[in-house]
Amino acid sequence: MNAVEIIAKKRNGQKLCSDEISFFIGAYLKDDIKDYQMSALFMAIYLKGMDFEETGRLTEIMLKSGESIIFPEPNRIYVDKHSTGGVGDKVSLILAPLVASCGVKVPMLSGRGLGHTGGTLDKLESIPGYRTNLSIDEFRRGVEKIGCVISGQTPQIAPADRMMYALRDVTATVESIPLICSSILSKKFAAGPNSLVFDIKCGNGAFMKDIKSAQSLAENLIGVGKAMGKSARALITDMNQPLGYTAGNLLEVAEAIDALRGECSPDLCQVTMEIGVEMLLEAGIEENRDEAKNLLEKKLGDGSAYERFEKMVAFQEGNLSIFEKPSRLPTAGSVIEYKALGDGYLQEFKTASVGRLIVDMGGGRKTIDDIIDPLVGLKFYKKIGDKVSSGEPIVGIHAKDQSQAEMVSQRLTELIQIGPEEFDSPVLIKKRIA
């Protein structure tokens, strides 16, 4: 086979066969095909696209470039969840132990912060001692023993994706739907789940800004999964404001622990429950949504979900003692409040900019070598649609020092809109796709 002929075939809008894709990826991993040729193929895929079957072939080949975890039958109970990312999205921390307490096995490979969005691994690493670098054997054992594990991608999992993603990032092809799908699914299915539930965020704080683009991604992820013989479903959820009450690593872990203990913000609770329902249905634990929701509420209320979280953290060598009492929880160097400048209703968060502000505070990375400060972040006292009075606290600022706290306060005046008109809170669950 010839790399140039394969590039030309896709450039001309033709469908690539499995042998052509396998040859190209395999030769690239051996450095027989160079970055400039892979870049050309990426751009051809970006411009001409791939159908579900073709993207499924690409995903399978990327998956088989490394090791995969295989769980025993009945494998239907092995279900994972993937979020496209947002600000304050700590759903996975609550969801994995919650659905595990209901009988689902959750092999969850998660990632770090990307752009303005927070990363599940960064949040969990604010728990002292928590290991996110489990080996494949440790990962498998934890899922079987505890019911859920949240860890990072090992070097053995989908190595083709790591090489290809780095190249996509510098060739303006990150937004290609087939390449997004193959990247997500090759990693996720390598961890062993039989099915996936996708949380596709939509709004000004998400990568997908509108329903149309969010639905397109959801349908492609589900369609490619089906082409691979896997089951998947998706929810499109709102990201026009931070999810829950906090954004920032340690603050979000503390909020997730409060939620597992029964004190959860309404929006975070609703999104978590709705995704949990879909996971229970996929696993066959329950047959209808009402029964699934009742079981989730029971496990949350009787302490089973929090107990499962404690076991997961202990298995991954984390220590939860700092969360036992509020007085034990470390705090940032300077904590102040941003207060309303006038009366009215909270009408808008510029959510992506709020996420970038947290990155600027040290709560995320601008470069791969940046060290995250787990203590910085924001705590939100008000949501869109809430009435506010002049001088009333809207955001708690947890900054590294007074100078940074004052800078954040000034920037928040541009990122939070208060107006005289009453405003409806956003619809949280925008669409279900199966």
N, C-alpha and C positions, 0 to 999 in steps of 0.2 A: 504493500500500500504506500501511498505517497501523501505526505502532509499537505502539500500545495493543492492537490486534487480534492482532498477532503475540505479544505478551507473554501475552495472555489465552489464546491457542491453546496455548501451551506450558504455561501454568499449569494448563490443563485436561487435560494429559497427551497432547495430540495431536502428531503428527509434523510438523515444519516442512519445507517444500520448499526446494529450492536458491534459488529466486527470493526467498523470504522471508528466508532467512539472508543472502543477498547484499545485499539491500536494507538490512537492519538494520546489518550491519557497515559497508557503504559509507557510509550516512548517519551512523553514529557517527564514522567517520574524518573526515568533513566537518563535524562538530559540529552536524549537523542533528538528531541524536538525542543526548540529554544523558546524563551519567553516571548520573543517577537512573533513567533508563529502561533503560540497559544493566545496572545493578545489579538491577533487577526481573527482567530476562530471565535473568541469572545465577542468581538464587535460584530461578526457575521450573525452570531446567535442573538445578540442584542437587537439587531436590525431586522432579522428575518424570523426570529422566534423558533420555538419547538412545540410540537403537540405533546399531549400527555404521555403517549407511548414512548416517544423519543426522549422526553425528559426523564421518564422512568428508567430507560436504559442508561442514560448518563448517571443518574443517581445510584443505580445498582453497581455500576463500575466504580464510582467513587467510593461507595460503601465497601466494596470488595478489595479496595486498594490497601486495606488494613484489616485488623481483627474485628470480629463481631461477637457479641455476647448472645448465647443461646440459652433460653430458660426452658425448663421442662413443661410438659403438658399438665393441666390445661393452660395453654399460653394466652388464652383470651383475657385472663385476669391481669396481664401485664400491660398497663396503660400509662402513657406519659402525656404531658401537657407542654405546649410551647407558646410563649408570648412574643409578639413582635416588638415589645419594649415600650416603656413609657416612664413618666415621672411619678415616683411614689409607688410603683408597682411591686408590692411585696407579696403578691398572691401565692407564689410557689411555696414560700415559707410556711404558709398556713395550709395550703391545699394538699401538699404531699402527705404530711402526717394525718390530715383529716380523712382523706379517702383511703389511706392505708389502714386506718382504724376500722374502716368499713369492709375490709377484705380485698381491696385492690392492691396489686403489687406495682410500685411506682419506681422504675429505674430512670432517674432524672439526671441527664447531663445538661448542665447549665453553663452560662457564659459570664463574661465580665462586662462592665459598662461599655457602651458603644455610643459615641457622640454625646448627646444630651441625656441619654437614658441610663438609668442605673443598672448595675449587674448583680444578679443573684449571688454569685460567688463572692463578690466584694462585700456584700451585706453579711453573708454568713461568716466571712473571715474577721468580722468585728467581734464575733464570739471568741473569747480567748481559747486558743488551742485548736480550734475547728480546722480539720484537714479537708481541703478540696482537691487533693492530688491522689486520691485512692487509686491503687492498681486495679486492673481488670478483675483479678481474683477477689480483692477486697470489695469491690463494687458489687460483684455478683453475690458474694456471701452476705453483704449488708442488706441487699434487696430481699434475699430469701429469709434471713433471720429477723429483720426489723419490719420489712414490708415497704420501706422507702429509703432511698439514698439520694442526696443531692451533691454531686461532685462535678469536677471539671473534665474536659476531654483529655484523654491520655495520648501520648505520641503514637500509640498503636491504632487509635481510632481515626478512620478516614483521613490518612495523611495527604491524599490528593486534595482534599478540601482546603487544608491549611495552605498549601502552595498556591492553589488557584485563587483563594480569597485574597491573599496578599497582592496578587497580580491584578485582580478585578478592581481593587481599591485605587490603583494608580492608572487605570485605563478607562475610567468613566463608564464602567459596565456593571457597577454594583446594583443598579436598579433593574437589571434584566430579570423578568419573572422566572424563566426557566433556570437561570443560574442561582437565583434566590432559593427556589424550591429544591434544587439538587443539593445545595449547601446545607440547608436546614435538615432535609430528610435523610441525607447520608449519615449525618452525625446522630440524629435522633434514633433511626432504626438500627444503627450499629450497637446501641445500648440495650437492645433486646425487646422493646415493647412490641406488642402485636397491633396496637392501634394508638392513635394520637388525637388529642383534642387541642385545637388551635384557638388562642385568644388573639384575634387580630385587632389591634388598637387603631382607632380612627379619630382624627381631630387635630387640633393645632399643636398638640404635644406628641403626636405620633409620626412615624415615617410615612404612613398612609393618611393623607389629609382628608380624603372624602370617601363616602360610601362606595362609590364606583370602583376606585382603585383597591380599597380594602376587600370588596367582594371578589374582584378579579384574582387577587392573591389567594384568598380563601378557596375559591373554586379550583385554582391551579394546584394548590397543595393537596386538596382532597382528590382531585383527578389523577395526579401523579401517584399518590399513595395507592389508589385503586389499581392503577396500571401495574404497580409492584405487588399486588395481591394483599395489600394492607388496608385496614379500615381507618377512616378519619372523619372528623366533623369539626365545625368551627363556630365560634361566636364572634361577632363584630361588636366590640365594646368601646365605650366613650373614653377619649383621652383629651378632653378640652379643659381639664383641670387636673391637678395632682390627685392621685387615687389615695384615699384614706386621709389621715391627719398629718402625715410626716413624709419628708423626702430627705434622704441622708442615711448613711449606712447603719450606724448604731441606733439612731432614732427609729428607723424602719424595723429593725429586729425587735426592739422593745415594743413597738406597736403590734407586730405580728404575735409576739408572746402574749400581750394583753388580749388580742383577738382569740387566741387559742384557749385563754382562760375565761372567755365569755364576754369580754368588753371590746366590741368591734364597731368601727364606724359604719354607718349604714351602707355607703357606697362600696367599700371594701368587702363587707359581708355579702352583699348581693352578687357582686362579680364572682367572688370565691365560690359561693354556693351554686351559682348557675353553671360554672365550669365543672364543679364537683359532681353535679347531677349528670352532666354529659359523660363524665368519666365512669360513673357507676353504671350507666346504661351501656356504654361500650364494653365494660367488663362483664356484663350480664349479672351483676350483683342484684339489681332491681330491674323491673320491667316497665315501670312508668315513672314519670317525673315527680309526681306527688310523693310516692313511696320513697324514691331516692332522696328527695329533700328532707323528708321526715327522718330518715336514717342519719343523714348528715347532721341535722339539728340535734338528734339524740346523742351522737358521739361527741359533738362539740359541748353539749350541756353536761354530760356525765364525766367529763375529764379525760375520756379515752384519747381524744385527738392530741391534747397536750402531753399526755403520758407517752404517746408514740413519738412526738417531737423530742421529748427528753431522751428517749432511747436512741433515736437517730443521731442526735448531737453527741451523746456518750460514745456511740459506735465510731463516730468520726473524731473522737478525742477532744471534743469541745467541753467547756466548763461554763455552766449557766449561773454560777453563784452570784455574779454581779447583777443579775436580773431578779434576785429574790426579794430585794427591798429597794425602793426608789433611792434611798440614801447611798446605796452601794454603786449605783450607776455613775460612771465617770461622765463629766460634762465638759463642753468646749470652754475655751479660755474666757470668752465673753458671751453672755446671753442677754439679749435685749428684746424689746417688742417693737414691731412696726405697727403704728396706730393709724386709724382712718383719719383722713384730712378733712372729711365732711360727712354729712348725713346722706343716706341713700341706700342703694342695694348693690351688692357685689354682682357685677355683670360679666366680667371676663378676667381670666388669667391668660397671659401670654406664656403658655405652658412650656413650650420648647425653650424659651428664653429663661424660664425659671430653672429648668434642668441645667442649662449652660451656666447659670449663675452658681449653682451648687458645685459644678465642675471647677469654676473659677475660685471657689472657696477652698478647694482641695478635696472635695468629696468625690471627684472622678479624675480620670487621666486625660491630659492633652497629648502626652507622648507615652509610649510603651514603658518608659523607665520611671514615670512619675510615681511617687509614693502617696497612697490615699490616706487622708486624715479621716478616720471613722467617726469622729465626734462632731464634725461640722454638719450643718443641714438646716432645714426649716421645719417649723411646726405650724400647721394651719388651723386657725380657730374658726374660720368662716369658709363657706362654700358658695358657689354661684347660686344666686337667688336669695341669699340671706340678707336680712336687713341689718345695717350697721349705723352706728352713731359716731359723730365726730369724737375723736380721742379714744375710741374703743380699740383694743388690741385685735389685729387681724392675723399677724404672723409672728411667731417666736423665732428669733434669729439666733442660731447657735454657731458662733464664729470663733476663729482661732484667737482673735484679739479685738480690742475696742476699735481700732482703725478699720479692720475688715468689717466689723459689725455695722459701723456707720456707712461704709461703702455699700453694703448690701441693702441697708435701709433706703438709701437714696435711689438705688436701682429699682427697688420694688415699687416706687411711685410710678414708674413707667410700665410695669408688668402687671399691675392689678388695676382694673377699671371699676370705679364706683360711679353710678349715675342715679338720677332721681326716679327713673321708671322701674316698676317691679319687673322682675326677670325670672323666667322659669329655669329650674335646674335642668341640666342635660339629661336626656334619656340614656340610661346606662347600657342596656342591652339593645343594640340597634338591629341585630339580625342574627338568626340561626341558619346555618348552612350545613346540610348533611348529604 
